[in-house]
Every structure is written in structure tokens, then in C-alpha cells.
Amino acid sequence: MLHIDVLTLFPKIFSSFLEESLIKKSIEQQYLKVDLVNYRRHGRGKHLQVDDTPYGGGPGMLLRIEPIAETLEEQKKKNHAAGLETHTVLLTPQGQPFTQAKAKQLSRCKAVLTLICGRYEGFDERIRSLVDEEISGGDFICLGGEVIAMTMIETISRLVPNILGNQESTERESFTQSLLEYPQYTRPASYEGMDVPKELLSGNHKVITEWREEQALVRTKKRRPDLL
């Protein structure tokens, strides 16, 4: 089972995400477990404050270290009591970009994968010392890490055996072999002058394989030459 803990201030964001399609099915069949943990419960004062103004001035508010540190420690003790280790990931634009290769690596993780979602202007720098790695969703900024966490959950979980109906499909996709996926077609064979390539209709598996390999290379050169 792939076990993921998500530390977030807004667990309700994940409600419909976890209740639909293959994610819901994989949770029900116990191939995937996702625990949502609100670190506001370790906030400070009457209003459970989790953020504060940055030292030295500047715009926005920063997440304080205590609520996240205490929540992490609590989750680690809980997992340790169950005989599990914890692998902690800080979701931040300053981290390493999330890739298919990283998803494949994390899908094999035996420890509880713990994703920390930020909000506001960012994290107190000392929080970085508490995690195993930092991952970015890409060169853009979201309101928080929740959307990135959902992206990671989908990408990682579909690589876990039994979650997809046909696991072979994950081996023929874009980015799995540094190439974009080849063009694909289904019925009808012809639609308003747009025809399916004759190679795919030939029934010759060698011809089809060669055509797909060639098209994948052509598409990658045109759209994402950086992958080559």
C-alpha cells in the first residue's frame, strides 16, 4: 500500500478529489491510503495562529515553524508506532521540479510519504531543516501547495501496481523514456477527411511499432527538444 500523509490548512480542498474515479477505488481496495492532517491544531494562542509577519519587513505573512514542526513530530511518532518510517517533502517553488522519474522513485517508497502544503508568503526558513527533500510543481506560483499535492498523489499512485487497470500503459507514456507519446487514434477510421494513418490499420505489428517510435521522436523534436 502507498501511504501518504498530507499536512494542510485546508483539508476540505481534497474532499471531492479523494472521492472520485480511480483514486477512490484504490483507497477502497487498500492500495492507497491518504491521511489529511490539519496543522492549525498546533497553532498559537486563542485563534490558533499559524503565521506571522517576517523579520526585517516585507509583504505577506510567513508560516511559523512550531505548528508544522509539532505536527510532523506527532505524525512521525504515530507512524513509528505502526512500524513505519516517514519521508517528508516540502512543497515549495524553490524545490526540485517534480518529474515522472521522481514520481516513479516515490511510488516505490516504503515509508509514509508526507507532503507539507504551504500557504501565504511561504515558510519560515527553519522549516526546511525538518524535511527530507523539497519539490516544486513547476516554474509558477499557486495559492498553496494543495493543488501540487493532488498532482503528486495522482502521478505517484497510478504507478503503484494494481491501481491502473492496465499497468503496461504507464510504460508507454510521455516522459517514461525521455520521449513524448506517439499519436493515437480510435474509431472511426475516417472523419471529415481526417484519416487514421495506414500503418495503424495494417495489422503488421512490426510496422506499427516502427511507426510509433518514429512519430514519438518526431513529436519530441518538434515540441520538447529539451527532452532529447
Backbone as CSV, one residue per row, in Angstrom:
resi,resn,N_x,N_y,N_z,CA_x,CA_y,CA_z,C_x,C_y,C_z
1,MET,0.831,-1.203,0.000,0.000,0.000,0.000,0.869,1.257,0.000
2,LEU,0.492,2.219,-0.810,1.141,3.525,-0.796,0.430,4.382,0.238
3,HIS,1.164,4.834,1.252,0.579,5.622,2.342,1.097,7.057,2.254
4,ILE,0.176,8.008,2.139,0.540,9.421,2.014,-0.152,10.230,3.108
5,ASP,0.615,11.004,3.837,0.080,11.989,4.777,0.184,13.362,4.112
6,VAL,-0.873,14.146,4.190,-0.854,15.499,3.640,-1.076,16.486,4.777
7,LEU,-0.082,17.323,5.043,-0.208,18.360,6.062,-0.689,19.629,5.383
8,THR,-1.869,20.114,5.777,-2.503,21.225,5.086,-3.379,22.031,6.034
9,LEU,-3.568,23.298,5.722,-4.508,24.131,6.472,-5.923,24.008,5.918
10,PHE,-6.062,23.395,4.745,-7.367,23.323,4.082,-7.678,21.903,3.603
11,PRO,-7.900,20.979,4.519,-8.154,19.584,4.136,-9.416,19.398,3.289
12,LYS,-10.389,20.302,3.403,-11.629,20.147,2.641,-11.402,20.273,1.136
13,ILE,-10.300,20.901,0.741,-9.974,21.022,-0.680,-9.865,19.640,-1.322
14,PHE,-9.471,18.647,-0.536,-9.227,17.305,-1.064,-10.478,16.427,-1.093
15,SER,-11.597,16.916,-0.572,-12.788,16.079,-0.416,-13.229,15.407,-1.710
16,SER,-13.553,16.185,-2.732,-14.033,15.597,-3.982,-12.925,14.856,-4.708
17,PHE,-11.694,15.332,-4.590,-10.556,14.684,-5.247,-10.401,13.239,-4.806
18,LEU,-10.571,12.990,-3.517,-10.393,11.646,-2.977,-11.632,10.780,-3.116
19,GLU,-12.717,11.372,-3.611,-13.992,10.644,-3.691,-14.395,10.338,-5.133
20,GLU,-13.454,10.428,-6.058,-13.789,10.207,-7.456,-12.838,9.199,-8.118
21,SER,-13.357,8.509,-9.113,-12.589,7.728,-10.073,-11.637,6.728,-9.413
22,LEU,-10.461,6.556,-10.027,-9.524,5.524,-9.595,-8.914,5.814,-8.225
23,ILE,-8.839,7.094,-7.850,-8.318,7.421,-6.524,-9.230,6.827,-5.452
24,LYS,-10.518,7.051,-5.582,-11.479,6.488,-4.625,-11.411,4.970,-4.620
25,LYS,-11.374,4.373,-5.799,-11.350,2.920,-5.916,-10.096,2.329,-5.277
26,SER,-8.949,2.959,-5.513,-7.703,2.439,-4.956,-7.664,2.569,-3.443
27,ILE,-8.317,3.605,-2.899,-8.414,3.744,-1.442,-9.319,2.654,-0.873
28,GLU,-10.444,2.424,-1.515,-11.383,1.398,-1.063,-10.755,0.007,-1.112
29,GLN,-9.910,-0.229,-2.122,-9.269,-1.533,-2.262,-7.958,-1.630,-1.484
30,GLN,-7.629,-0.570,-0.759,-6.465,-0.527,0.130,-5.124,-0.649,-0.594
31,TYR,-5.080,-0.121,-1.814,-3.801,0.037,-2.500,-3.207,1.405,-2.184
32,LEU,-4.053,2.314,-1.721,-3.654,3.687,-1.428,-4.330,4.152,-0.148
33,LYS,-3.563,4.862,0.673,-4.112,5.467,1.884,-3.663,6.919,1.933
34,VAL,-4.609,7.825,2.112,-4.287,9.253,2.206,-4.885,9.807,3.484
35,ASP,-4.035,10.285,4.377,-4.481,10.917,5.622,-4.266,12.421,5.521
36,LEU,-5.307,13.182,5.789,-5.242,14.640,5.768,-5.065,15.153,7.188
37,VAL,-4.029,15.925,7.407,-3.690,16.392,8.749,-3.637,17.916,8.745
38,ASN,-4.484,18.538,9.533,-4.528,19.994,9.608,-3.559,20.479,10.689
39,TYR,-2.497,21.166,10.274,-1.512,21.598,11.266,-1.939,22.853,12.015
40,ARG,-3.135,23.375,11.730,-3.627,24.504,12.513,-3.901,24.111,13.969
41,ARG,-4.132,22.829,14.205,-4.415,22.393,15.579,-3.239,22.656,16.515
42,HIS,-2.051,22.885,15.932,-0.887,23.243,16.740,-0.565,24.733,16.605
43,GLY,-1.566,25.514,16.166,-1.390,26.956,16.085,-1.270,27.587,17.458
44,ARG,-0.883,28.854,17.484,-0.605,29.544,18.743,-1.761,30.439,19.166
45,GLY,-2.010,30.470,20.476,-2.982,31.398,21.028,-4.427,30.980,20.846
46,LYS,-5.299,31.886,21.236,-6.737,31.653,21.207,-7.244,31.332,19.807
47,HIS,-6.635,31.963,18.809,-7.099,31.796,17.425,-6.252,30.801,16.624
48,LEU,-5.414,30.046,17.324,-4.576,29.030,16.678,-3.810,29.604,15.486
49,GLN,-3.090,30.675,15.726,-2.349,31.361,14.677,-1.204,30.506,14.155
50,VAL,-1.097,30.405,12.834,-0.037,29.601,12.221,0.953,30.454,11.441
51,ASP,0.684,31.761,11.303,1.560,32.615,10.510,1.894,33.887,11.273
52,ASP,2.874,34.620,10.771,3.264,35.879,11.407,4.043,36.709,10.395
53,THR,4.265,37.985,10.746,4.977,38.884,9.836,6.459,38.518,9.783
54,PRO,7.116,38.708,8.637,8.532,38.347,8.513,9.443,39.340,9.238
55,TYR,10.477,38.822,9.892,11.504,39.689,10.472,12.167,40.472,9.346
56,GLY,12.422,41.733,9.598,13.064,42.578,8.597,12.082,43.234,7.652
57,GLY,10.790,42.920,7.833,9.770,43.521,6.986,9.599,42.784,5.668
58,GLY,8.626,43.228,4.909,8.339,42.598,3.629,6.862,42.272,3.521
59,PRO,6.397,41.966,2.309,4.966,41.719,2.100,4.538,40.344,2.599
60,GLY,3.267,40.246,2.959,2.691,38.946,3.276,3.058,38.422,4.653
61,MET,2.613,37.189,4.889,2.820,36.510,6.166,3.534,35.193,5.918
62,LEU,4.368,34.795,6.889,5.105,33.538,6.784,4.529,32.499,7.737
63,LEU,4.542,31.242,7.333,4.135,30.164,8.217,5.178,29.978,9.307
64,ARG,4.718,29.928,10.545,5.610,29.737,11.681,6.117,28.300,11.714
65,ILE,7.252,28.112,12.401,7.847,26.789,12.444,7.117,25.848,13.410
66,GLU,6.596,26.386,14.536,6.086,25.483,15.586,4.918,24.592,15.142
67,PRO,3.880,25.141,14.500,2.750,24.279,14.117,3.145,23.133,13.195
68,ILE,4.038,23.417,12.250,4.463,22.380,11.316,5.413,21.394,11.986
69,ALA,6.350,21.900,12.780,7.306,21.026,13.468,6.585,20.078,14.425
70,GLU,5.632,20.592,15.164,4.929,19.759,16.140,4.008,18.749,15.466
71,THR,3.405,19.152,14.361,2.552,18.220,13.614,3.394,17.111,12.996
72,LEU,4.538,17.472,12.436,5.441,16.477,11.868,5.899,15.480,12.925
73,GLU,6.281,15.980,14.074,6.741,15.104,15.151,5.629,14.162,15.593
74,GLU,4.432,14.679,15.681,3.269,13.879,16.063,3.019,12.759,15.054
75,GLN,3.099,13.091,13.749,2.866,12.094,12.706,3.990,11.052,12.671
76,LYS,5.203,11.472,12.889,6.322,10.538,12.900,6.184,9.535,14.040
77,LYS,5.765,9.997,15.206,5.564,9.093,16.344,4.436,8.106,16.050
78,LYS,3.367,8.605,15.429,2.234,7.756,15.078,2.659,6.681,14.072
79,ASN,3.409,7.087,13.067,3.862,6.128,12.061,4.876,5.144,12.635
80,HIS,5.759,5.641,13.490,6.765,4.782,14.109,6.104,3.714,14.970
81,ALA,5.036,4.094,15.659,4.306,3.128,16.488,3.695,2.021,15.643
82,ALA,3.421,2.328,14.373,2.863,1.339,13.453,3.963,0.616,12.676
83,GLY,5.231,0.879,13.049,6.358,0.224,12.395,6.745,0.835,11.064
84,LEU,6.405,2.116,10.864,6.645,2.774,9.584,7.593,3.958,9.741
85,GLU,8.446,4.132,8.743,9.288,5.317,8.667,8.524,6.428,7.945
86,THR,9.080,7.642,7.958,8.433,8.782,7.311,9.408,9.462,6.361
87,HIS,8.935,9.741,5.145,9.731,10.516,4.182,8.990,11.829,3.949
88,THR,9.609,12.929,4.341,8.933,14.219,4.372,9.335,15.102,3.204
89,VAL,8.316,15.654,2.524,8.549,16.503,1.350,7.899,17.865,1.561
90,LEU,8.674,18.912,1.436,8.165,20.276,1.499,7.804,20.716,0.086
91,LEU,6.555,21.124,-0.119,6.113,21.570,-1.435,6.345,23.074,-1.543
92,THR,7.296,23.449,-2.362,7.714,24.843,-2.462,8.248,25.135,-3.851
93,PRO,8.011,26.347,-4.399,8.550,26.711,-5.710,10.071,26.664,-5.763
94,GLN,10.716,26.651,-4.601,12.176,26.627,-4.562,12.756,25.217,-4.616
95,GLY,11.868,24.198,-4.634,12.330,22.818,-4.659,12.699,22.344,-6.053
96,GLN,13.122,21.091,-6.138,13.423,20.478,-7.420,12.122,20.228,-8.179
97,PRO,12.068,20.519,-9.479,10.835,20.308,-10.245,10.389,18.847,-10.202
98,PHE,9.105,18.653,-10.039,8.524,17.309,-9.999,8.524,16.720,-11.399
99,THR,9.014,15.506,-11.533,9.111,14.852,-12.836,8.539,13.440,-12.762
100,GLN,8.378,12.821,-13.933,7.906,11.443,-13.974,8.915,10.512,-13.306
101,ALA,10.192,10.810,-13.464,11.230,9.990,-12.826,11.121,10.065,-11.306
102,LYS,10.867,11.257,-10.783,10.694,11.406,-9.333,9.431,10.684,-8.873
103,ALA,8.364,10.765,-9.672,7.127,10.057,-9.326,7.382,8.556,-9.235
104,LYS,8.135,8.034,-10.189,8.447,6.599,-10.188,9.246,6.220,-8.950
105,GLN,10.196,7.063,-8.575,11.002,6.807,-7.383,10.131,6.804,-6.131
106,LEU,9.257,7.800,-6.005,8.418,7.907,-4.807,7.345,6.825,-4.758
107,SER,6.941,6.297,-5.913,5.926,5.240,-5.925,6.455,3.957,-5.295
108,ARG,7.769,3.840,-5.202,8.390,2.659,-4.604,8.766,2.872,-3.139
109,CYS,8.402,4.038,-2.628,8.756,4.408,-1.251,8.002,3.535,-0.247
110,LYS,8.724,2.897,0.631,8.107,2.058,1.661,7.698,2.874,2.889
111,ALA,8.296,4.056,3.031,7.956,4.927,4.153,6.663,5.680,3.857
112,VAL,6.072,6.267,4.892,4.897,7.118,4.705,5.364,8.410,4.049
113,LEU,4.819,8.696,2.880,5.187,9.906,2.148,4.391,11.076,2.712
114,THR,5.076,12.022,3.309,4.424,13.146,3.977,4.642,14.430,3.188
115,LEU,3.553,14.990,2.665,3.607,16.202,1.842,3.158,17.400,2.670
116,ILE,3.988,18.422,2.739,3.665,19.626,3.517,3.253,20.743,2.569
117,CYS,1.997,21.160,2.681,1.455,22.214,1.811,1.605,23.578,2.472
118,GLY,2.209,24.491,1.756,2.357,25.836,2.272,1.191,26.735,1.890
119,ARG,1.180,27.912,2.459,0.198,28.964,2.141,0.844,30.304,2.409
120,TYR,0.115,31.365,2.076,0.562,32.735,2.333,1.862,33.033,1.577
121,GLU,2.806,33.739,2.216,4.015,34.162,1.524,5.094,33.084,1.498
122,GLY,4.909,32.048,2.307,5.893,30.964,2.312,6.183,30.455,3.710
123,PHE,7.298,29.719,3.834,7.683,29.077,5.091,8.782,29.848,5.812
124,ASP,8.747,29.795,7.129,9.919,30.180,7.914,11.068,29.284,7.455
125,GLU,12.216,29.869,7.183,13.343,29.135,6.603,13.731,27.906,7.416
126,ARG,13.531,27.942,8.733,13.957,26.831,9.589,13.147,25.557,9.348
127,ILE,11.979,25.690,8.718,11.164,24.511,8.421,11.899,23.592,7.443
128,ARG,12.735,24.172,6.602,13.468,23.373,5.612,14.389,22.342,6.269
129,SER,14.828,22.636,7.464,15.735,21.706,8.158,15.004,20.470,8.679
130,LEU,13.679,20.467,8.613,12.884,19.369,9.161,12.491,18.333,8.112
131,VAL,12.800,18.589,6.837,12.281,17.725,5.767,13.413,16.972,5.071
132,ASP,13.011,15.930,4.333,13.982,15.116,3.592,14.288,15.694,2.219
133,GLU,13.319,16.362,1.615,13.546,16.983,0.312,12.480,18.033,0.039
134,GLU,12.770,18.887,-0.938,11.837,19.928,-1.362,11.497,19.712,-2.829
135,ILE,10.198,19.785,-3.152,9.747,19.556,-4.514,8.860,20.710,-4.966
136,SER,9.061,21.110,-6.219,8.261,22.164,-6.830,7.355,21.563,-7.898
137,GLY,6.163,22.128,-8.038,5.261,21.687,-9.096,5.662,22.223,-10.458
138,GLY,6.502,23.230,-10.481,6.914,23.842,-11.744,7.260,25.303,-11.540
139,ASP,7.610,25.978,-12.609,8.022,27.380,-12.530,6.807,28.299,-12.568
140,PHE,5.981,28.195,-11.539,4.794,29.035,-11.394,4.413,29.048,-9.913
141,ILE,3.517,29.957,-9.554,3.125,30.104,-8.149,1.629,29.853,-7.990
142,CYS,1.264,28.983,-7.056,-0.143,28.726,-6.718,-0.491,29.436,-5.421
143,LEU,-1.760,29.417,-5.065,-2.181,29.976,-3.775,-1.627,29.152,-2.621
144,GLY,-1.412,27.870,-2.866,-0.885,26.986,-1.834,-0.415,25.682,-2.446
145,GLY,0.081,24.787,-1.605,0.638,23.530,-2.100,-0.378,22.432,-2.337
146,GLU,-1.651,22.685,-2.023,-2.647,21.617,-2.132,-2.812,21.081,-3.550
147,VAL,-2.858,21.985,-4.540,-3.005,21.551,-5.931,-1.798,20.722,-6.363
148,ILE,-0.614,21.101,-5.930,0.596,20.344,-6.252,0.552,18.981,-5.574
149,ALA,0.070,18.941,-4.327,-0.048,17.669,-3.613,-0.985,16.726,-4.348
150,MET,-2.105,17.244,-4.859,-3.048,16.400,-5.602,-2.410,15.882,-6.885
151,THR,-1.661,16.746,-7.548,-0.952,16.320,-8.760,0.014,15.182,-8.439
152,MET,0.743,15.316,-7.357,1.710,14.294,-6.971,1.015,12.994,-6.582
153,ILE,-0.088,13.094,-5.855,-0.819,11.889,-5.453,-1.283,11.117,-6.681
154,GLU,-1.851,11.833,-7.656,-2.311,11.168,-8.880,-1.139,10.546,-9.642
155,THR,-0.090,11.314,-9.826,1.037,10.860,-10.638,1.749,9.669,-10.007
156,ILE,1.941,9.731,-8.696,2.648,8.655,-7.993,1.783,7.411,-7.863
157,SER,0.529,7.591,-7.471,-0.324,6.437,-7.183,-0.591,5.588,-8.419
158,ARG,-0.706,6.219,-9.597,-1.015,5.444,-10.800,0.147,4.549,-11.230
159,LEU,1.320,4.738,-10.611,2.465,3.880,-10.890,2.536,2.690,-9.942
160,VAL,1.676,2.685,-8.938,1.634,1.578,-7.982,0.881,0.405,-8.611
161,PRO,1.443,-0.797,-8.569,0.767,-1.962,-9.157,-0.665,-2.113,-8.654
162,ASN,-1.567,-2.486,-9.570,-2.984,-2.776,-9.313,-3.889,-1.553,-9.309
163,ILE,-3.335,-0.341,-9.249,-4.202,0.842,-9.224,-4.765,1.124,-10.615
164,LEU,-3.923,1.013,-11.643,-4.422,1.139,-13.015,-4.911,-0.219,-13.506
165,GLY,-5.923,-0.219,-14.343,-6.421,-1.475,-14.883,-5.382,-2.168,-15.745
166,ASN,-4.612,-1.386,-16.509,-3.574,-1.932,-17.377,-2.259,-1.228,-17.056
167,GLN,-1.448,-1.850,-16.209,-0.217,-1.217,-15.756,0.776,-1.001,-16.894
168,GLU,0.645,-1.771,-17.968,1.546,-1.631,-19.116,1.448,-0.251,-19.735
169,SER,0.280,0.388,-19.593,0.093,1.703,-20.206,1.033,2.748,-19.622
170,THR,1.469,2.564,-18.382,2.381,3.535,-17.763,3.773,3.457,-18.353
171,GLU,4.074,2.375,-19.068,5.404,2.199,-19.636,5.496,2.744,-21.053
172,ARG,4.383,3.218,-21.606,4.364,3.677,-22.990,3.914,5.134,-23.097
173,GLU,4.023,5.876,-22.015,3.512,7.243,-21.982,4.621,8.264,-22.229
174,SER,4.186,9.505,-22.361,5.144,10.603,-22.453,6.019,10.623,-21.207
175,PHE,7.294,10.943,-21.391,8.290,11.138,-20.340,8.850,9.850,-19.750
176,THR,8.244,8.682,-20.045,8.761,7.455,-19.446,10.084,7.042,-20.062
177,GLN,10.324,7.411,-21.322,11.582,7.078,-21.985,12.191,8.329,-22.630
178,SER,12.021,9.457,-21.989,12.542,10.750,-22.471,11.951,11.157,-23.807
179,LEU,10.786,10.621,-24.140,10.098,10.993,-25.369,8.638,11.287,-25.060
180,LEU,8.027,12.154,-25.863,6.589,12.334,-25.770,5.908,11.131,-26.408
181,GLU,4.680,10.871,-26.004,3.972,9.711,-26.523,3.596,9.911,-27.990
182,TYR,3.602,8.824,-28.728,3.234,8.844,-30.145,1.748,9.174,-30.311
183,PRO,1.311,9.653,-31.500,-0.109,9.925,-31.746,-0.931,8.637,-31.654
184,GLN,-2.152,8.762,-31.152,-3.031,7.612,-31.041,-4.390,7.921,-31.663
185,TYR,-5.039,6.883,-32.164,-6.326,7.032,-32.858,-7.264,5.900,-32.445
186,THR,-8.569,6.165,-32.580,-9.568,5.119,-32.407,-10.640,5.318,-33.480
187,ARG,-11.693,4.534,-33.464,-12.753,4.625,-34.474,-13.451,5.982,-34.417
188,PRO,-13.887,6.507,-35.570,-13.881,5.908,-36.914,-12.531,6.072,-37.599
189,ALA,-12.298,5.242,-38.620,-11.032,5.286,-39.345,-10.912,6.546,-40.192
190,SER,-12.071,7.154,-40.531,-12.055,8.393,-41.311,-13.152,9.309,-40.794
191,TYR,-12.811,10.604,-40.622,-13.801,11.570,-40.143,-13.553,12.911,-40.819
192,GLU,-14.502,13.298,-41.682,-14.451,14.574,-42.382,-13.089,14.835,-43.015
193,GLY,-12.600,13.831,-43.715,-11.339,13.981,-44.426,-10.098,13.728,-43.596
194,MET,-10.258,13.469,-42.307,-9.108,13.172,-41.435,-9.041,11.661,-41.243
195,ASP,-7.974,11.058,-41.778,-7.856,9.602,-41.788,-6.822,9.102,-40.787
196,VAL,-7.086,7.924,-40.252,-6.107,7.249,-39.403,-4.943,6.796,-40.291
197,PRO,-3.688,7.001,-39.860,-2.538,6.571,-40.673,-2.642,5.104,-41.074
198,LYS,-2.280,4.841,-42.310,-2.440,3.483,-42.858,-1.613,2.461,-42.100
199,GLU,-0.498,2.895,-41.509,0.349,1.966,-40.752,-0.405,1.321,-39.589
200,LEU,-1.271,2.119,-38.930,-2.011,1.606,-37.775,-3.131,0.658,-38.181
201,LEU,-3.513,0.722,-39.448,-4.581,-0.141,-39.943,-4.026,-1.385,-40.636
202,SER,-2.694,-1.495,-40.706,-2.066,-2.560,-41.485,-2.173,-3.933,-40.827
203,GLY,-2.275,-3.942,-39.487,-2.274,-5.223,-38.788,-0.882,-5.811,-38.632
204,ASN,0.127,-5.119,-39.143,1.517,-5.570,-39.067,2.160,-4.942,-37.831
205,HIS,2.412,-5.741,-36.798,2.902,-5.208,-35.531,4.282,-4.562,-35.659
206,LYS,5.117,-5.103,-36.523,6.450,-4.522,-36.717,6.330,-3.136,-37.338
207,VAL,5.480,-3.004,-38.337,5.260,-1.712,-38.994,4.680,-0.712,-38.011
208,ILE,3.723,-1.161,-37.203,3.083,-0.278,-36.219,4.088,0.210,-35.190
209,THR,4.918,-0.716,-34.680,5.924,-0.351,-33.674,6.919,0.656,-34.234
210,GLU,7.385,0.415,-35.453,8.350,1.338,-36.071,7.719,2.704,-36.304
211,TRP,6.465,2.720,-36.740,5.768,3.995,-36.962,5.631,4.762,-35.661
212,ARG,5.251,4.080,-34.590,5.074,4.740,-33.294,6.395,5.306,-32.765
213,GLU,7.464,4.547,-32.904,8.770,5.018,-32.439,9.208,6.255,-33.210
214,GLU,8.992,6.221,-34.524,9.364,7.356,-35.368,8.538,8.592,-35.021
215,GLN,7.230,8.414,-34.838,6.347,9.533,-34.527,6.641,10.129,-33.155
216,ALA,6.990,9.268,-32.200,7.342,9.762,-30.868,8.578,10.652,-30.948
217,LEU,9.545,10.241,-31.741,10.766,11.022,-31.897,10.492,12.337,-32.619
218,VAL,9.702,12.276,-33.677,9.356,13.482,-34.431,8.618,14.484,-33.540
219,ARG,7.656,13.987,-32.773,6.864,14.859,-31.896,7.739,15.489,-30.824
220,THR,8.638,14.708,-30.262,9.510,15.225,-29.207,10.457,16.288,-29.753
221,LYS,11.023,16.040,-30.930,11.927,17.024,-31.549,11.203,18.347,-31.801
222,LYS,9.933,18.249,-32.192,9.169,19.442,-32.535,8.683,20.188,-31.308
223,ARG,8.179,19.458,-30.318,7.509,20.100,-29.181,8.396,20.257,-27.942
224,ARG,9.241,19.265,-27.668,10.065,19.309,-26.477,11.485,18.844,-26.757
225,PRO,12.232,19.565,-27.604,13.591,19.135,-27.922,14.492,19.058,-26.689
226,ASP,14.128,19.762,-25.630,14.934,19.719,-24.400,14.981,18.326,-23.796
227,LEU,13.961,17.497,-24.083,13.931,16.141,-23.538,14.983,15.249,-24.179
228,LEU,15.455,15.657,-25.354,16.441,14.862,-26.068,17.867,15.264,-25.695
